[in-house]
Structure formats: C-alpha cells, structure tokens
Amino acid sequence: MADPETAATGQARAHPSDEQDFSRKKPRLDDAGKHKKQPSKHKKSRAARKRDLHPEPYSPDDVLHRDIIQIIGKDVVDKALEDGSAKTSPLQFHDEVELEIVGISSGGDGLALAPAPHRPWVVVVPFSLPGEKVRARVYRSGLMHSLADLLEVIRPNAELRDESRVECKYFGSCAGCQYQMVSYETQLGLKRDVVVKAFKNFSDLPQSSLPEIGSTIGSPLQYGYRTKITPHFEAPRQNQRQALDAAEAKPEWLKIGFNKVGTRTTMDIEDCPIATKTIRDALTPMREGIISKIHTYKRGVSLLLRDSLDMSDVAASLDKHVCITDQKATVREQVGGMRFEYQAGSFFQNNNSVLEPLTTYVKDAIFARATTKPTHLVDAYCGAGLFSIMLSPHFDVVTGIELSADSIRFATRNAELNGIPEGKCTFRAGDAADIFATVKSFPAEETVLIIDPPRKGCDENFIRQLVEFKCSTVVYVSCNVHTQARDVGMILKKMEEDGDGKTSPVTQRAETSFTPRSSIFVDKSISPLTANRGGKGQHSRL
Ligand SMILES: C[S@@+](CC[C@H](N)C(=O)[O-])C[C@H]1O[C@@H](n2cnc3c(N)ncnc32)[C@H](O)[C@@H]1O
C-alpha cells in the first residue's frame, strides 16, 4: 500500500499548509525562554498566496476541499474565492460551537456547517459521525473551513457509534485511527464512498463513463493486522539534557509514539492494538531501551518495528515470529504458499492478512475477463515481487520493474526461494516507464500489465507508453484512490483519443476490495479502523 506511512503509523494528518494558525498569536519562547520573533504575515510569496487559495491537486487538502464544495456548493466557494473571503474564518481561535455533523470527509473526519448566523463555512471535527450533534473547539482555519477538537458528543448517532468497540486507550487523541467506534461493516461502506467520490471528483470522466464501484472486501483481521509501525521521538534539548543524568524514569517531556490528531506533536504511545502481537510485545522493551539512553540521542529518531517470520530457523513453523528493528535486516513473510523476503526498510504491504485474498482477487479478475488466455505478465512498481511471484504459476513469462535496487535483489531472490523455474521471472531496477522498451516482443493480446505505484501515482510518460503498449488487460492497484482516479481518467481519455476501442485495457468496473489498495479493476482500501488518509509528510497507509 503505497507510501508505507499510513494513518496507522499515527503520523499527523496533513493540514493545509496555508491554514490560519491561530496559535501563532501566542508568544513563542525559545529554549532560553526568550520571545521568538513572530513570522511576518506579509512575507508570503505570490506562489504561496496562490497555493493558499488553490490546494495542490490530488493532495489531502485538495481532497478535503472537494468535500467542502460538496457541502456548501461550488457557487458559494467560487464567490468567496472571488471576493477574497475564502480564507477569512467567521470562527475565532478557541471558539466553542455546537454543530450538526452532516457528512464525513474522505479523510474520515465529521463535517458540519458553522452555526447560524455565520456565513456558509465548514467545520471539520475528527471522531464525529454524520447525524451527530457535537460540541467542538476551533483550533485552526483554512480555505472555507475550520478545524476543531471534539469536546463532547451531545447527541450520538446510536446506529453508528458504539464506544464499546474501541480497543485502544489512545483512540480519540492519536492520529492513527479514525473509525474504531463504528462497526467494520460501516467502515467498509465509508471506504466505498471514498472511492465513489474519488472517481467522481478526480477522474475528470463524464458521469456516464464513471466505473461502477463494487462493495469493499474486508480484511480478515481488524485488529492485530499491521506488520509495521514507525513510532518516533525527539532528542532532548540542551536544557533537558542537563537534567537527564539524574533521571532514572522516563522524563515527562519524552514522548515515544505517534502524532496527536491535528498536530505535529508526538504522543507517548505504549501499545498499538492494530499492530501484530509480535510488534506489540516488542514495543515495551524497545521503549525502555530508548528511555535508558535518551541522553545519548542528538536528534529525533523514527523507529521501525516489522513483524517477520523467524529467519534463524528456515524450517521453523509459521507461528514463530520476531520483531525486526534494523532497516537493513531481512524480513520474511509467508503469503499463501509463497515466501517473501525483503529489506526491513524497503516497501512491503503492511497487512499480511489481506495479501493472499488480494492477489487471488487480482488473478481471478484477470482471468474472468480474458477472452484469450493471458501468458505474459508485466509487473510495474513490483517491489519485492509480490504480484509477479504470487501470479507466476498462471503465466508463462513474468517481468517486473522497480526503482529500488534492493527490492529488485529481493524479488530475484524470492523467485528462487519459491522454486520458480529459472528465467521465467525477470526483474530489473529502473523507472517504471523503462519497462515498455523491454517488452515490445510480448504478444499484446496475451499480456497483462499490473501497476502498483506509490501514492503519487503514475507519471505522464508512463501513461503514454501504457496506452501505446496496447496490452489486453491493465490492473491498477493503488493505495491512493485519488491519484488512481486521475490516472484511470487519463488512460481512458488517451485511449479514446487514440481511437482504438479494441485495446481498451481498462475495466468498466472498479471494485473496492480489501483495505486500501485500488486498481483500475480493483480498488482496495486497506486498513481497518483507519481512513487511509494520505499524503506527503503526513500520514498513513497499507
Ligand atoms: C506501492 S509499492 C508496490 C510494491 C509491490 N507491488 C508490492 O505490492 O509489494 C510501490 C513501489 O514502487 C516503487 N517506485 C516508486 N517510484 C517508482 C518509479 N518511478 N518506477 C518504478 N518503481 C517505483 C517503490 O519503491 C515501491 O516499491
């Protein structure tokens, strides 16, 4: 799933960089307790001012902006942009308001209209649900919206909310999960809605061409599924370091964990119930080790905890797991009948329990649609070879490409490890677009292309060559449905421009499945309990 940093890592959700940060009004003190110079509001570049009013396309800000438009209407937003009031919040810092939640954003937060007599303005309230009446306190404002902390659910949506479902003591503060209080059934429906909206808002396709979105296929595990977490902590400041020599217990300022919702502040997290048992068991000793030598750290650290089969015993049962914390170490996982190894610091999907159903789903989708039996498989953005190797029994020739040379080394090794005949699977390191030059001899009618790009999606060079390649089937797996919708729209349009209906590799139907990933055919939305928010420098994913 894409950029492996998902909501489950607890990284903070992205907020519009240009938001009106009321907290700036408070004097800031430096380490020595002196007042820091306040940043001048007049120094924003023209580009920054433009960004203020036009979120970066397909970014989490843009996705939220589309949700806002849906609630208050395009005309109202356009008028506010025109008259210059789109960034002027009618609500002040720390205003407490009672709100009726009317919708839920693609990032999983409740959405309300600012109460009358305020002009149309959206308030975003994490952990609230449609149909609820809540009390919330505003802490920041941005383009046509304010962000607010949930203070109280005055009238819960009894159909959706059941607090007894919540299994994590940090839920409601940690940025990692959004949905623990709702049933998994409901979560799957919410994820489907995100896919529907994404194709409507970001594919640039006419209504009549929008794919039908199937129902979401659930993850076999809803807690204890996450095979990777990356808690982080800050190094002591100079004044804190001096006091440390005497300290034995964890100093109050030291927080080892994930971001607090809506902030870039780290919360101390002692346990994470969405992580596997192996990772949960390893977290306490790891934290204790850090606390005991915190005085030695000169800078903050992002930790890595990865669940691996025990590598010390090749014949060991699949029940013997260890926690890997070294980025360079090798991790081993089992998926169906296949074994995979990869470098701990490189990409691998973070919910092992969905991988067999996911790859089987992709295989079934390919063969159910094929009119001629596919023989050749091209796996673009192949990582350590998950799709290549899982699907290899069903093809004669398989080739994969991937930017990371380390992942390619492991993909080649994984083919050997699983006894795939020599020469059947070949992998090369390089930009995905380079694959097309190497597969010109593949028979178009019998060739399948699987794409599983990072969150930013494919580039135009790749898409242009994909369309020219004219293979029989394209499967687009993605952890970011918004860039996926953009790319699918672009592929369909370019194919139409080419006027070659027969090549049409793109399915008529997007189907939501599993946790977050998506494909042209499949849209998987991976993580239970999380909204699969995404984006740079933030936050979450498979
Ligand atoms: C979402 S992961 C998918 C990996 C693999 N399909 C799997 O399921 O394990 C995306 C992969 O694309 C790789 N990548 C990123 N940019 C790329 C590019 N321009 N060309 C090829 N691979 C790229 C990343 O290193 C990462 O391994």
The ligand as an SDF file (V2000), in Angstrom:
LIG
                    3D

 27 29  0  0  0  0  0  0  0  0999 V2000
    3.0070    0.5980   -3.5100 C   0  0  0  0  0  0  0  0  0  0  0  0
    4.5810   -0.0790   -3.7260 S   0  0  0  0  0  0  0  0  0  0  0  0
    4.1860   -1.5720   -4.5290 C   0  0  0  0  0  0  0  0  0  0  0  0
    5.1960   -2.6730   -4.4490 C   0  0  0  0  0  0  0  0  0  0  0  0
    4.7370   -4.0420   -4.8440 C   0  0  0  0  0  0  0  0  0  0  0  0
    3.8180   -4.0400   -5.9540 N   0  0  0  0  0  0  0  0  0  0  0  0
    4.1280   -4.7830   -3.6820 C   0  0  0  0  0  0  0  0  0  0  0  0
    2.9110   -4.9740   -3.6830 O   0  0  0  0  0  0  0  0  0  0  0  0
    4.8410   -5.1240   -2.7460 O   0  0  0  0  0  0  0  0  0  0  0  0
    5.2380    0.9700   -4.9240 C   0  0  0  0  0  0  0  0  0  0  0  0
    6.6350    0.6230   -5.3230 C   0  0  0  0  0  0  0  0  0  0  0  0
    7.0150    1.4940   -6.3910 O   0  0  0  0  0  0  0  0  0  0  0  0
    8.3780    1.7960   -6.2690 C   0  0  0  0  0  0  0  0  0  0  0  0
    8.5830    3.0080   -7.1000 N   0  0  0  0  0  0  0  0  0  0  0  0
    8.4000    4.2970   -6.7530 C   0  0  0  0  0  0  0  0  0  0  0  0
    8.6040    5.0920   -7.8270 N   0  0  0  0  0  0  0  0  0  0  0  0
    8.8970    4.2790   -8.8690 C   0  0  0  0  0  0  0  0  0  0  0  0
    9.2010    4.5140  -10.2440 C   0  0  0  0  0  0  0  0  0  0  0  0
    9.2260    5.7380  -10.7560 N   0  0  0  0  0  0  0  0  0  0  0  0
    9.4510    3.4570  -11.0290 N   0  0  0  0  0  0  0  0  0  0  0  0
    9.4290    2.1920  -10.5100 C   0  0  0  0  0  0  0  0  0  0  0  0
    9.1510    1.9100   -9.2250 N   0  0  0  0  0  0  0  0  0  0  0  0
    8.8920    2.9450   -8.4090 C   0  0  0  0  0  0  0  0  0  0  0  0
    8.6130    1.9250   -4.7980 C   0  0  0  0  0  0  0  0  0  0  0  0
    9.9700    1.6990   -4.4840 O   0  0  0  0  0  0  0  0  0  0  0  0
    7.6800    0.8170   -4.2440 C   0  0  0  0  0  0  0  0  0  0  0  0
    8.3760   -0.3830   -4.0850 O   0  0  0  0  0  0  0  0  0  0  0  0
  1  2  1  0
  2  3  1  0
  2 10  1  0
  3  4  1  0
  4  5  1  0
  5  6  1  0
  5  7  1  0
  7  8  2  0
  7  9  1  0
 10 11  1  0
 11 12  1  0
 11 26  1  0
 12 13  1  0
 13 14  1  0
 13 24  1  0
 14 15  1  0
 14 23  1  0
 15 16  2  0
 16 17  1  0
 17 18  1  0
 17 23  2  0
 18 19  1  0
 18 20  2  0
 20 21  1  0
 21 22  2  0
 22 23  1  0
 24 25  1  0
 24 26  1  0
 26 27  1  0
M  CHG  2   2   1   9  -1
M  END
$$$$
